[in-house]
Amino acid sequence: MTKNLCLFDLDHTLLPIDSDHTWGEFMIRQGWVDVDSFRAGNNAFYAKYQAGTLDIHEYIEFTTRPWRDRPAAELAAAHDRFMSEDILPAMRPAAVDLVRHHRAQGDLVALVTATNEFVTAPIARAFGVDHLLAVRLERDGAGQVTGRIDGTPSFREGKVARTAEWLAEMGLSFTSFGRIHMYSDSANDLPLMEQATHPVATNPAPSLETIARERGWRILQLFT
């Protein structure tokens, strides 16, 4: 029997925070950036994301600049602190249980996020999700992050393209599944939600909630 497919957005969907923006605040605490200028930039990019006007290439160059030349051991230790201080306390039982429910049903589960792979790989593992479709970071011949994106960014329509590429690698497509769940809080994810048989507006922003009500989509509040 063909498995069902379950796709999750991450920020404000499974987490009640934006992991990318929170990582920026973590870098401020680490003393890696000038507080005022970096926070202003971080907040401005976040506002553009919420408004649907983000240039993700510009954002990736900005957000990776403070750390991409730091030693791997320093980054690993910092990421462990980020997980323990910011992410694990934000993981709600209802969200963890929802992921566990779909895995227990035998669904093929993936996390599809516009946040980059460096920030999100440990978060996917913490949720028990094996398949992560995040923004891939380009690396040079020495393995250093360049500040550019590798391939199609998993953002807006790019989430559809990246998911289709991932499925094709397994000999599958969107039509291979009887049911496709897609959970998201943001209207940025409408292109991918429209591929789902069961789109779920999860902790939705007002713009997505309006669309969900108009279309009769399920609305789920994981956080209060």
C-alpha positions in Angstrom: 0.0 0.0 0.0 1.3 3.5 -0.9 2.3 5.5 2.1 0.6 8.8 2.8 2.8 11.9 2.8 3.0 14.4 5.6 4.9 17.7 5.2 5.5 20.2 8.1 6.6 23.7 8.0 8.7 24.5 11.1 8.6 28.1 12.4 5.4 29.1 14.1 4.0 25.7 12.9 5.8 23.0 15.0 7.6 25.7 17.0 6.0 28.7 18.6 9.0 30.8 17.6 11.0 31.5 14.4 14.1 29.5 14.7 16.0 31.7 12.2 15.2 34.9 14.0 15.9 33.3 17.3 19.3 32.1 16.1 20.0 35.8 15.2 19.2 36.7 18.8 21.4 33.9 20.0 24.4 35.2 18.0 23.8 38.6 19.7 24.1 36.9 23.1 27.3 35.2 21.9 28.8 38.5 21.1 29.4 37.6 17.4 27.7 40.7 16.1 27.2 44.4 16.7 24.0 44.4 18.7 22.2 47.4 17.3 23.0 47.1 13.6 22.5 43.3 13.5 19.3 43.3 15.5 17.9 46.1 13.2 18.8 44.0 10.1 17.5 40.8 11.6 14.2 42.4 12.5 13.9 44.1 9.1 14.3 40.8 7.3 11.8 39.1 9.6 9.2 41.8 8.8 9.8 41.3 5.1 9.3 37.5 5.5 6.0 38.1 7.3 4.9 40.5 4.6 5.9 38.0 1.8 8.5 40.3 0.3 11.7 38.7 1.6 14.7 38.4 -0.8 16.0 35.1 0.6 19.3 35.3 -1.1 20.1 38.6 0.5 18.9 37.2 3.8 21.1 34.1 3.7 24.2 36.3 3.0 23.3 38.5 6.0 22.5 35.8 8.5 25.4 33.5 7.8 28.0 36.3 7.7 28.7 36.3 11.5 29.5 32.6 11.7 30.6 31.1 8.4 34.3 31.7 9.1 34.2 30.4 12.6 35.8 27.0 13.5 33.6 23.9 13.3 34.2 23.0 16.9 33.1 26.5 18.1 29.9 26.3 15.9 29.0 22.8 17.2 29.3 23.9 20.8 27.3 27.1 20.1 24.6 25.1 18.3 24.3 22.7 21.4 23.8 25.8 23.6 21.2 27.2 21.1 19.3 23.9 21.2 19.3 23.7 25.0 18.6 27.3 25.7 16.2 28.2 22.9 14.8 25.3 21.0 14.2 22.4 23.4 12.3 24.7 25.8 10.1 25.9 22.9 9.1 22.3 21.8 5.5 21.8 22.9 4.2 18.3 23.6 1.3 18.8 21.2 3.7 19.4 18.3 5.9 16.5 19.2 2.9 14.2 19.5 1.5 15.4 16.1 4.8 14.4 14.4 4.8 11.1 16.3 1.2 10.4 15.3 2.0 10.7 11.6 5.2 8.6 11.9 3.2 5.9 13.8 0.7 5.7 10.9 3.6 4.9 8.6 3.4 8.3 6.8 6.4 9.5 4.9 7.2 12.6 7.0 9.4 15.6 6.0 10.2 19.0 7.4 10.1 21.6 4.7 11.4 25.0 5.8 12.8 28.2 4.5 15.3 28.3 7.4 18.7 27.1 6.4 20.1 23.5 7.0 22.7 24.7 9.6 20.1 26.0 11.9 17.4 23.3 11.4 19.2 20.0 11.1 19.4 19.5 14.9 15.8 20.6 15.2 14.6 18.1 12.8 16.4 15.4 14.7 14.9 16.6 18.0 11.4 16.2 16.4 12.3 12.7 15.1 12.0 13.7 11.5 14.4 12.0 9.2 13.8 14.0 6.0 14.7 17.7 6.1 14.2 20.0 3.1 15.8 23.2 4.2 17.7 26.0 2.4 21.0 24.4 1.4 24.1 26.5 1.9 26.7 26.6 -0.9 30.2 25.5 0.2 33.5 26.2 -1.5 36.2 23.6 -2.3 37.4 23.8 1.3 33.9 23.1 2.7 33.4 26.7 3.9 29.9 28.3 3.6 30.0 31.0 1.0 26.9 33.0 2.0 25.0 31.8 -1.1 22.3 29.3 -1.6 22.9 25.9 -3.2 20.2 25.1 -5.7 16.5 26.1 -5.3 15.7 27.7 -2.0 12.9 25.9 -0.1 10.8 29.1 0.1 7.4 29.8 -1.4 7.2 28.1 -4.8 10.6 26.7 -4.1 9.1 24.4 -1.5 7.1 22.7 -4.2 10.1 22.3 -6.4 12.4 21.0 -3.6 9.7 18.5 -2.4 9.1 17.3 -6.0 12.9 16.8 -6.4 13.1 14.9 -3.2 10.2 12.6 -4.1 11.6 12.0 -7.6 14.8 10.7 -6.0 12.7 8.0 -4.5 10.8 7.3 -7.7 7.7 9.1 -6.3 5.7 12.2 -7.1 2.8 14.1 -5.4 0.4 11.8 -7.2 2.0 8.7 -5.6 0.0 9.3 -2.4 -3.6 8.8 -1.4 -3.4 11.5 1.2 -1.0 14.4 1.6 -1.1 16.5 4.8 0.7 19.9 4.8 0.9 21.8 8.0 1.8 25.5 7.9 1.1 28.8 9.6 2.0 31.1 6.7 0.5 32.2 3.4 4.1 32.0 2.1 3.4 28.2 2.0 0.3 28.4 -0.1 2.0 26.9 -3.2 2.9 23.7 -1.2 -0.4 23.7 0.7 -2.3 23.7 -2.6 -0.5 20.4 -3.5 -1.9 18.7 -0.4 -5.2 16.8 -0.2 -5.4 17.8 3.5 -3.8 21.3 4.0 -3.9 22.3 7.7 -3.6 25.9 8.7 -1.6 25.5 11.9 -1.4 28.4 14.4 -2.2 30.5 11.2 -1.2 34.0 10.7 -4.3 36.2 9.9 -3.7 36.1 6.1 -3.6 32.3 6.0 -6.5 31.9 8.4 -8.7 34.0 6.1 -7.8 31.8 3.1 -8.3 28.6 5.2 -11.8 29.7 6.2 -12.7 30.7 2.6 -11.5 27.3 1.3 -12.8 25.1 4.2 -9.4 24.0 5.3 -8.8 22.6 8.7 -7.5 25.1 11.3 -5.3 23.7 14.1 -4.1 25.6 17.1 -1.1 23.7 18.6 -0.1 26.7 20.8 -2.1 29.0 23.0 
